[in-house]
Amino acid sequence: MLIVCPSCASEYTLDPDRIGPGGRTVRCAACREPWFVPPPEAASAILSPPGEAVNTAGAAPPARRPGRGRGRA
């Protein structure tokens, strides 16, 4: 399962079994931002409701917050 940090757009591949039935809070290794990842069944329902097609070709990446870039030590 692919997850994307909402703060810096870093992408991670995660085994869906590690999320669990109730979802899980994860933390980005690049910017340290925590966010909640819903369970795989709920995530697919959010992304693609039954009977609706999803077009992500024109989707904009998440906006970065000021002062939270990758250049910090």
QUIBELQUI-V595017 format. One record per pair of residues at least 24 apart in sequence whose C-alpha atoms are under 7 Angstrom apart, sorted by sequence separation. I is the first residue (numbers start at 1). J is the second residue. If there is no record, write none. Layout:
i={I | I}
j={J | J}
This chain:
i={16 | 7 | 31 | 31 | 31 | 30 | 9 | 9 | 7 | 6 | 7 | 8 | 7 | 7}
j={40 | 33 | 68 | 69 | 70 | 70 | 61 | 62 | 62 | 62 | 63 | 64 | 64 | 65}
